[in-house]
C-alpha cells in the first residue's frame, strides 16, 4: 500500500483524469477484472491508509519505524554529505524525518508523489523543522520517468528512499522496471534504500490485510466510491465485499472486491456485467526474503549494500548501490 494519487472533482479535463479513466476502463474490461492499486489514494483513501498503519494487526509501519530509529546512524553512513535524498511515493514524511535527522548535511530532500496536495503540505511542515535543508517536492507518478529539481541534479550524488514496502505492490517484472527507472533518475553512484516486507506465517499476513475493525475493507471499497465520484460510476458498495488472503505459491497477499450478486454497473458511460462471486483484483502485496529481493535488484543493475531487520524478522530495510550489470528480470523466490 502506498500513497500515490490525489482526489479530483467530477471528471475535470486533465491528463491525470484521462489516465485514470483509461486505466479503470481497461481494468474492468480485462478478464479477470483488475484495477491499479495506485488509485486507492484519493484524500479519503490516504486518510484510511493512515488509520490502517495504526491498527494492531498491521505490523509493517511499526516494524519499519523501529528499524529506522534503531539503525538510522548505520543507514546514514550510506548518505554522503551534500547528497540529495529522493523519496519515491513519499506521502507522509514521518519516516523521512528519521533519515533527515541522521544525515544533517544533505543538500536537498525531494519527496515525489502523485498526490501533489499532500506532499506540498508535508513540505510546508518540514521546512521549519529543517531550516537549512532545501525541501523540493515533485508531483509525479513514480512508476514513470520524471525530472528532478536542478538542486538535486547538481548534487554530487542522489540517494533514493522507497519505504513502506511499496515495492511489494509491483509484480516482480514491474518491480524490475521500477528499479531500472529509479536507477536512471538517480544516476551514477546512487544508493537506493528500500523498505521490504518479509515472508512470514499466513495467519499474520491475513490479519494484517483483513483487520477486525474493517478499516482495510473500507479502504478497498473506497476505490469504488472514487470511481463513482470521478467517472460517473454506479457501483453499489453494499453489493461488494472486501476479500484478502495470502497466496502461498506466489508469496503475495491479494486484495479483491467481490460482487455479492449478479449485477450491471455503469462507468464513464460503459456497462460492465458482474457474476455473483466475481471479483475485481485491486492489489497484490508481494513478500520477499532478503535474498530474493537481492536477486531481483541485481536484475535491474543494483548491488546489495546492507540489510537490517526487526527482532522477529517481519520486515527489512535493504540498501542497494547502482553499478551491477543490467540482467534479464528474475522472479521473486
Long-range contacts (C-beta under 8 A, 24 or more apart in sequence): 1-37, 1-40, 1-49, 1-52, 1-164, 1-165, 1-166, 1-169, 1-219, 1-283, 1-285, 2-37, 2-38, 2-41, 2-89, 2-91, 2-164, 2-166, 2-169, 3-41, 3-46, 3-49, 3-89, 3-90, 3-91, 3-92, 3-113, 3-115, 3-118, 4-38, 4-39, 4-40, 4-41, 4-89, 4-113, 4-114, 4-115, 4-141, 4-142, 5-38, 5-39, 5-40, 5-41, 5-42, 5-45, 5-114, 5-115, 6-41, 6-42, 6-43, 6-114, 6-115, 6-116, 6-117, 6-118, 7-42, 7-43, 7-44, 7-226, 7-229, 7-230, 8-42, 8-230, 9-230, 10-229, 10-230, 10-232, 11-230, 11-231, 11-232, 16-114, 17-230, 20-230, 20-231, 21-230, 21-231, 21-268, 24-227, 24-231, 24-267, 24-268, 25-267, 25-268, 25-270, 27-280, 28-267, 28-270, 28-272, 28-280, 29-272, 32-278, 32-279, 32-281, 33-272, 33-278, 33-279, 33-280, 33-281, 34-280, 34-281, 34-282, 35-223, 35-280, 35-281, 35-282, 37-169, 37-282, 37-283, 37-284, 38-114, 38-141, 38-143, 38-169, 39-223, 39-226, 40-219, 40-220, 40-222, 40-223, 40-282, 40-283, 41-91, 41-114, 41-115, 42-222, 42-226, 43-117, 44-222, 44-225, 44-226, 45-219, 45-222, 45-223, 45-226, 46-91, 46-115, 46-118, 48-215, 48-218, 48-219, 48-222, 49-219, 50-92, 51-215, 52-211, 52-215, 52-216, 52-219, 55-211, 55-213, 55-215, 55-216, 56-211, 57-207, 57-208, 57-211, 57-212, 58-208, 58-211, 58-216, 59-204, 59-208, 59-314, 59-315, 60-164, 60-165, 60-195, 60-197, 60-208, 60-314, 60-315, 61-164, 63-310, 63-312, 63-314, 63-315, 64-95, 64-163, 64-164, 64-165, 64-195, 64-315, 64-317, 65-94, 65-95, 65-98, 66-310, 67-308, 67-309, 67-310, 67-315, 67-316, 67-317, 68-95, 68-98, 68-99, 68-163, 68-317, 69-98, 70-308, 71-308, 71-317, 72-98, 72-99, 72-101, 72-102, 73-102, 74-306, 74-308, 75-99, 75-102, 75-193, 75-306, 75-308, 75-317, 75-319, 76-102, 76-103, 78-159, 78-191, 78-193, 78-305, 78-306, 78-319, 79-103, 79-106, 79-159, 79-191, 80-156, 80-157, 81-105, 81-106, 82-106, 82-107, 82-155, 82-156, 82-157, 83-107, 83-155, 83-156, 83-157, 83-158, 83-159, 84-108, 84-109, 84-110, 84-148, 84-151, 84-152, 84-155, 84-157, 84-158, 84-159, 85-109, 85-110, 85-158, 85-159, 85-161, 86-110, 86-112, 86-148, 86-152, 86-158, 86-159, 86-160, 86-161, 86-185, 86-186, 87-111, 87-112, 87-160, 87-161, 87-162, 87-163, 88-112, 88-142, 88-160, 88-161, 88-162, 88-166, 88-182, 89-113, 89-142, 89-162, 89-164, 89-166, 90-119, 90-122, 90-137, 91-115, 91-118, 91-119, 91-122, 91-164, 92-122, 93-122, 93-123, 93-125, 93-126, 95-161, 95-163, 95-164, 95-195, 96-161, 96-163, 97-126, 97-129, 99-161, 99-193, 100-126, 100-130, 100-133, 104-132, 106-133, 107-134, 107-151, 107-152, 107-155, 108-133, 108-134, 108-135, 108-136, 108-149, 108-151, 108-152, 108-155, 109-133, 109-134, 109-135, 109-136, 110-136, 110-137, 110-138, 110-148, 110-149, 110-152, 111-135, 111-137, 111-138, 112-137, 112-138, 112-139, 112-140, 112-142, 112-146, 113-137, 113-139, 113-140, 113-142, 114-139, 114-140, 114-141, 114-142, 115-139, 142-178, 143-174, 143-177, 143-178, 143-181, 144-181, 145-181, 145-184, 145-185, 146-185, 148-185, 156-189, 157-189, 157-190, 157-191, 158-185, 158-186, 158-187, 158-190, 159-186, 159-190, 159-191, 159-192, 159-193, 160-185, 160-186, 160-190, 160-191, 160-192, 160-193, 161-192, 161-193, 162-192, 162-193, 162-194, 162-195, 163-193, 163-194, 163-195, 163-317, 164-195, 165-195, 165-196, 165-197, 165-285, 165-315, 166-195, 167-194, 167-195, 167-196, 167-286, 167-293, 168-196, 168-197, 168-252, 168-284, 168-285, 168-286, 168-287, 168-288, 169-283, 169-284, 169-285, 169-286, 170-286, 171-284, 171-286, 172-286, 172-296, 172-329, 172-330, 172-331, 172-332, 173-329, 173-331, 175-286, 175-296, 176-296, 176-299, 176-300, 176-329, 176-330, 177-300, 179-296, 179-297, 179-300, 179-301, 179-302, 180-300, 180-301, 180-326, 183-300, 183-301, 183-302, 183-322, 186-322, 187-322, 188-322, 189-322, 190-321, 190-322, 191-305, 191-319, 191-320, 191-321, 191-322, 192-302, 192-319, 192-320, 192-321, 192-322, 193-317, 193-318, 193-319, 194-293, 194-317, 194-318, 194-319, 194-320, 195-315, 195-316, 195-317, 196-288, 196-290, 196-293, 196-315, 196-316, 196-317, 196-318, 197-285, 197-287, 197-288, 197-314, 197-315, 198-287, 198-288, 198-289, 198-290, 198-309, 198-313, 198-314, 198-315, 198-316, 199-251, 199-287, 199-288, 199-289, 200-287, 200-313, 200-314, 202-246, 202-248, 204-314, 205-246, 205-253, 205-287, 206-244, 206-245, 206-246, 206-253, 208-253, 209-244, 209-253, 209-255, 209-285, 210-242, 210-244, 210-245, 214-242, 216-242, 216-244, 216-255, 217-241, 217-242, 220-244, 220-255, 220-257, 220-282, 220-283, 221-257, 223-257, 223-282, 224-257, 227-267, 231-267, 231-268, 232-266, 232-267, 232-268, 232-269, 233-265, 233-266, 233-267, 233-268, 234-265, 234-266, 234-267, 235-265, 235-267, 236-263, 239-263, 240-280, 243-279, 250-286, 251-286, 251-287, 251-288, 251-332, 251-333, 252-284, 252-285, 252-286, 252-287, 253-283, 253-284, 253-285, 253-287, 254-281, 254-283, 254-284, 254-285, 255-281, 255-282, 255-283, 255-284, 255-285, 256-280, 256-281, 256-282, 257-282, 286-332, 288-332, 288-333, 289-333, 290-316, 290-318, 291-333, 292-332, 292-333, 293-318, 293-332, 294-318, 295-330, 295-332, 295-333, 296-329, 296-330, 296-331, 296-332, 297-324, 298-324, 298-327, 298-330, 299-326, 299-327, 299-328, 299-329, 299-330, 300-326, 300-329, 301-325, 301-326, 301-327
